[in-house]
Amino acid sequence: LGDSLTRGVGDETQDYGYTIRLQQELEKWPMVEEVELDNRGKNGRRSDQLLSLLKRGHYDEELEKANIVTITLGGNDVMKIVKKNLFSMKKSMFDKELPKFAKRYEQVIAEIRRVNPEVPIILVGFYNPFSIVVDEITPFDPIISEWNDEIEKLAATDENACFVSVEDLFVSNEDMVYHVDFFHPNSTGYDRMTKRIIESMQQCDIEQMSDGLLGFEE
């Protein structure tokens, strides 16, 4: 579930970004025979929009049979503030919106839990796309970090949730991790995201979370 990062925008191989890579990596795990991918990411999707869909039961059927759920959210919530206040931005605007975003994200998790109480949920953080444009530390760095901190806190309150930090993967474009739009990852960027997601899942003990279904060891 989520936004353009889940949809895979920017992936020049047209490979659905990190999701199909994650599918392929999980299928290499000894305990996993096959993974069926259902990508419901949508460009521009914000937390309020996803929450509205979940409340209407839009994804109930998919969530009910899901063995793992991944989410990317937050980037478009930040961009909404940026676009609305392009020439008069203050950090206080983001600080004011952050608790509302955290509350919506909490409700998103609650809606998933309503349908599927035990499914492991992977909460993927987001990064500062403006760092590449100006090539230096920007006022957005602490804002993105604070928003990611809230997502990480939410993951910590759910024993079957796991936070994945990707902030540091997109600080510069020296390794060419950005798409030509300088906003979304390219295939190299999505490769890195996938590697980080796998590492985080192992650190979170996804095998225990999934009751042995997602076993990465013999």
N, C-alpha and C positions, 0 to 999 in steps of 0.2 A: 504494500500500500504506500501511497505517497505522491511525490511531485516528479519533476523532470529527472531527478537523479535516479529514481526508481524506474522511470520510463526508459532511461538510457539516452537522453538527448546529448548529442555531441560525439557519440560513439560512431566513428566513421566506418566501422565494420558492420554497423546496423545490427549489433548483437544484443540489444536490450540492456546495454550498460553492465552493471554489476550483477544483475539478477541471473542472467543466463550463465555467466561465469561461475556464480555461486552454485547454480544447479550442477554444472559440469564438475566442479571441485568436490561437491558432496557425493556425487556418484562414484568418486574414486575411493571413498571411505569404505572400509571392509564391511561395515554393518548395513550399508545403504545399497540397495539393489537398483532402485530407480527413483528419480525425482520428477514430479510433474510440476511445471512452473505455470503459475497464473499471475501475470503481471497486470496489476490494476493502477499503476502509476499514471499520473496525468500532468502535463505541462502546466505550470502556474498554480498548482493546487496548494491551498493554504489549510491551516489546521481547522478553521471554522467550516470550510467546505467538506473536508473529510469527516469531521464530526457530524455534520448534518446528514451525510449519506449513511453513516453508521447508525445514527438514531432512527433513520427511516427503515432500517433493516436491509439496506441495499446490498450488503455483502454477507448477510447472515448465512446463506447457503455455503459460500466459499469458506467462510471462517469456521463453520461447524466441522468441516472435514479437513481443515488445515492441520498439518503437523508442525509447521513453523511459519511465523509471520515476520516479515521485515518491514520497517517503516522508515521513510525519509520525509521529514517535515521541518519547517522553520525558515528556510531560505526565502520563501515567498511572503511569509509574514513580515520579515524584515524589509523585503523589497517594497511591500505596500507602503510602509512608513517612508522609505526613501523617495518613492515616486510622488507621494502626497506632499512631501515637504522638501522638495529638491533644493530650493534655494534658501531654506531657513531651518536646516537640520540642527537639532540639539540632542545631546545624549539623553537628556531627560525624557524626550519623546519615546525612545526605545525602553527606557527604564519604566515608564508608565505602562507600556504595552506588555512588558515581559510577564508580569503576574497573570494577565489575562490569557496569554499564550500558554503558560504553564498549566493553567486551569483547564483550558481546552484540550491540551495534550493528555492531561490526567483523565479527562472524560473519554477521550479516544481509547485509551487503554481499558477503561471501565466498560466501554461498549464492546470491545473485543472479548473481555472477560465474561460479559453477560452471555455471550454465545459459546465461548470456548474457554472455560476457567483455567485450564492447565497448559494450553499451547505456549511453547517458548516464543517470546516476542523480542526481536532484535531491533533496538532503537538506534538507528544510525544518525550520528550528529551531522552538522554541516560546516562549511568553511567560509572564509572571507574572500569572495571573488574579486574584491577591489584591490587586494594586495598586489595582484599581477599587473593591474593597469598603472598604478603609481610606483610599483617596485620599491616600496618602503613600508615601514610600519604605519598603519593608518588608524584613525580614530575608531574604525570598525572592529579592529582586532579585539579590544576588551569587550565590545558589545557582543560579538559572536561567541566569545569565550563564556560570557555570562549566560547567554541563551543555551549554550551547550551544557553548562553546569546544571541548569534546571532539568534538562532532559536526562542527564546522568542521575540526578537525585530521584527522578521518577522511576528510573530503572532499578534503583536501589530499594525502592519500597515494594517491589514485586519480585518474589523469589524466583519467578520464571521469566524474568526480563533481563536483557543484557545490553549495555550501552557500548557503542562503537565510536571512538573518537577518530575523525578524519581531518581535523583542522590542520594538522601539521603536514599533511600530504600535499597541500596545494598552496604553500607559502610562496613559492617562486615557480617559474616556468623553465628553469634551467634544464630539467629533464623532459621538457615538452609534454607536460601532463594535461595541458588545456586544449580544448577544441579551438577552431579558428575564431569562434565568437568570444574567446577570452572570458567565458563565464562558466561553461560546463566542462566537465572532464572529457578528454578524448579516450581512445581505447587504452592507452597507457595509464591514464588516470583511473579508469575503471578497473584495470588490472590491480592497481595498488589498493584501491578501495576493497576489492574482493579479498585480497591477501589479508588486509587488516581485519575484515569481518570474520574470516576464518580463524585468525589468531585470537580475536576477542571471544568468539564462540567457544574455543577450546579453553581459554582462561576462565570463562564463566561456567565451565563444566556443562556443556550442552548435552552431553550424554546423560547426565543425571536429570537435567531439566526435561529431556524428552523421554525419560523413563527407558533409556537404552536404545531407543529407535535411531538416534543419530550418534552412532558409535564411530569414533575415528581411530580406534585402536583395535588390533586383532583380539 
